[in-house]
Structure formats: structure tokens, C-alpha cells
Amino acid sequence: MPDFGGAAPPSTVAAADFERFAAKVRNPGLAGKLAGGLVGALFEDPRAIAAFFRRFRPIAHVPFFRPNPPHRGFWLITRYDDVMEVLSRDRDFPVPFETAFRELDPTHENFLLGMADDDSYRAIHAETMKAFRLEDIPAIGAFSAARAEQLVEAGGGEIDAIGGLLTQVPTEIIGRYYGIPAQDPNFAIWLIAMNLHSFPHLVTSPAAAPAALAAAAHMGPLVDAAIARAKQALDPAHGRDPGTILGRFVQAQRSNPVLTDDVIRATIIGCMLGFVPTNNRASGQILRCLLKFPPYMAKAEAAARSGDDDLLERVLFEALRFRPINPGPFRLVAHDTYIAAGLPRERKVPKGAMLMVATHSASFDPRQVAHPNTFDIYRDLSDTMRFGWGQHFCIGYRIAVEQIAQTFKPLLLRGNIRPVRGRLGRPQYYGGFYEHLYVRYG
């Protein structure tokens, strides 16, 4: 059971409570702001800190960090080889998301990212891979580019680049592609709130958990109603592609008993948590990197003008290497075991410990990554690990890359992108996620 900081136990959290708790996440008070500011400053550009740990303590016990959920000690893994080892040993170092995922589901179902590699995981993963199809990507890209063009054109030289563009477009894709109505103006922030609770963070407001539960109280019934409508609309002859992720799950349910309505709901919600909030954070990080480093912005604008979409993707996601979504994913230690066994740096990590597997540090490790501090758009995915590694490599990464690049493109084509003056030109956050950042262009 999470610590609600005296705010409210889960049994008393209702959908109507969302705004009350969300306001506390946005404004965590002086202590929360100081803690968040300290962590933010540490990870604004953690390359120097990461280099120190890689050299002197690559597998480090860090006693003063206490991320949720509760655990037996916190460890930081910073070298490339050790990061790859941990992410490849799924049974020894499982993900710590299951409890939070189940708390957010009406029937306490788990989601793929919180599951171990067992028969149930493999069956659901296989159906999920069938639902998300590579042939869908061009249509997603075309919609992203067209809708972004409309929004940028309507802005007339100024736009909320986060709330009015980089979060707006993936949210609309939820309705068109996932098959879940996303018209509610709070839809994206519900997902962000649920994501903030689902994944461990170094600093979290006590109000984050009840806000997430209130958001889930909106989301669960909404998805259940969408499942019922998808069943009614299903082609009795099985022949026609429903055209949405939800429709494909419902169609597959006829021949696969694993796909109960509860499993479909948990899987769809989990996939949405991995799409809108993750793309929000990634897009915001890319934008801030481009704004901070004019040479990178110039490369991105030139790539957009060239019409070479592969080039544009490479520029944007190399920027994300310098300012990533997070320092790295978390993993639990399933039993006492060793990392880098047999090497001078080997360390024994105890059962129940929490690991931060610092993929950002690994992507700057000169032992394995050539010229890590150079902005190099031709790096391999293995150099960056932006989409994870091992069992939980992002299954929708190609969709995410397409959506993000095509949403950025119309803005980059206008050129001369800069923050507006004053408060609106500074990022506004929900937890560590972006809500607003206004820019001028053209």
C-alpha cells in the first residue's frame, strides 16, 4: 500500500477528487519545490556526475535516495556493460511496477510492463504485437504532420508547444488509433497522473498517488464503455480490420480466451500510459535541448527543410540522448546476486534492493560508445538505449518516433523558435512531466 502522506486512503479517492489532489502535485509546497529543484538540478545535465560514478563507483550503494516503492537500499548502475547486464537479466532484476499498476485497475489486473516473463505475459505480448502493426505507421505519421500543421498555422506565430501541440497530437491519436474517446480536456493529464504513480521516481508528491487513483476512477469506466461499443461494432464475419487497437483486441478475444475484458482494459490503459505521457516527456526534453543549444536547433530545422524524415528523426532523438526522459529505469533485486561477477568492480546486491539502471550514463560511457559527447546523428540504438533494453524494450517505439518527429516538423519548418518572454516561456510541470511551454516562431 503506498504512503498517501495523510492525504487520503485509496478507498476514499473518487473521480471527483482529481483536481484537488492534482493541484497539490502542481504546487507541492516549499519543501517539495526544494527537493524537486535539487533533483532537477542534479539531472539537468548529469554527465559529470555519471562520469564520476562510472570511474570510481560504477555499482554504487546510494543511501540518501528513497524512491517509492519501499525497498532495501538504493543502488546506482552507471557503466554500459553493467547496465546492459541488468536489463538483460529479467528474472534476477524484475520491474517494480506491478503493485502500482494493479492499484489503478478496477479489478487489479496487471499490465505488460509490470509482468514477469511467463506464459500469461507471452500470450498477451503476442496479441499486443499483432494489434500494433508496422503498416499503421505511415497513417499515424500523416495524421501527426497534418494535425500539427493545423495547430501551428492556427497559432499565428505563438503556441503552447507542450499543451497545444506536442501533447495534443498524441492525445488525439488515442481516439483515432487506439479507439478510446479522448475528447475530455483532462484526458492527457489523467494519463500523466497515472504514469507518475505507476513508475518509481526519486521525488514524488504525497498527493501523486491519490491523484492517480482519482484519474483511474475516470479512465477505467471510460475504457470499459469503449470495449462494449467495440464489441457491438465488430464485424460478425471476422474479415474486416476494425482499424483500432481496441477493435483488434476485441476481435482477437473471440479466439483467445486470455483476452478477457479485464485484460483488454489493463493492456489498453497500460499502452496509453506508455504513449501520451512518455511522448510528452520525450518531446518536452527534445524541445528544451534544441532551445538550449542553437546548433542542435539549426540541425533540426535543416533536417525538416530537407524532407528527409529519417534525418529528422535522427537529429531529434540524438537530442533526446543529451536530455533523456529520465536518467534510467528502475529494477528490483529478486534475490541476493552479483553484478559484474568475476570482475574487479563486482558487487553483491541484496534481495529487495532498488536499482537505478542509468541508461543515460551508459550512453555516454566512452568504453563502449564512440565520442559520446559529440552530437552524432548516426548512432545505433544500442548506443543510447532510449527505448529500454531486454524484455521490456518499448514495443511501440517506431510509432512513438514517427509521431514525435512528424509533430515537430511543421514547427521546425517555421524556424526561429524561441520561448516567449516571462513565466509562460518557462516550463510548467505536473510532477516531472510537462504541461505548458509557450514559444514564438517564424
C-alpha angles and dihedrals in degrees: 000000000000124000108254093191092235090301101115139311116247094254091065098045113105133176090258090061094066100095092047094055095036089058089058091051091051092047106031096171129248097302092048092048092049093049093045091046092051093050090043091052092048092053100036086098109351096174095110093047091046092050090053093052093043090056104038107020111011092167102039134178106218108192099182097064117085110177120175136286101059114259145163102265135324123256131189119212112194114160119092096235093048093047090052090047094053094045090049095051099070096163094051094041110031125181116267097219105095099092094050093045092052092048090058097050121083092227095030096249118167126232130225095260090056097046133098120233098271136128093278092050093049093048094050092041091053092052091046091053089051091051095050103060130189090223089065093064099083092054091048090050093047092050092046092052095045095046092045089051090054092050095046092046091049090051091067094209101329132067143160091250092197108036096028100041123001094045097029096061098051089045090056089048088061088065097042101038108020093041096229118127106246102172096114108105089227095052096102094045090050088058092044091051091050091047091050090056096041098058126052118254131189091232123026132170114240086234093060095084098051090042089054092049090050090050090049089053086062096041102048098058091041092056093042090055090049090052090053092050091047090055091052091049095047117123106248091211093059090224105106121076106237088218096222133084091239093049091051092051091050091048091050090049089074091068102026118061091192088074100077118166089258092053091047091050093049092046095048093047091047092051090049090051088054094048116042100032094040093048089045091055094041094048092047092050092048092049093049091048091052092047092050096047112044093191089060091047089051090053091050094049091047091050091051091050092048093064089227103131094185089056091049092051091050093052095047095046094046085056087053089056089061093044105024131187089256138341089263145307125286126241134183126227108240095194139351105294145146132254118207089009114199094018126106090251096051115139133187112229119198128236111268096026121135119231127201102207099205104213090166090059090045091054088059097044106122090202089075108007117070115230092348096185093054119097097239117171094190098068122133120246088247089063092061110025087203090153098042128254139248124015095351099048105147108272093199100044095120090053090048093049092049094047095047096046095046092047092052094046101079091047092049091048089061090056130193092079113180137153117265116248121268133012096334090060091061122078117264115205145204101203103311094333126098123248105167141006119158121209138179123222142181 
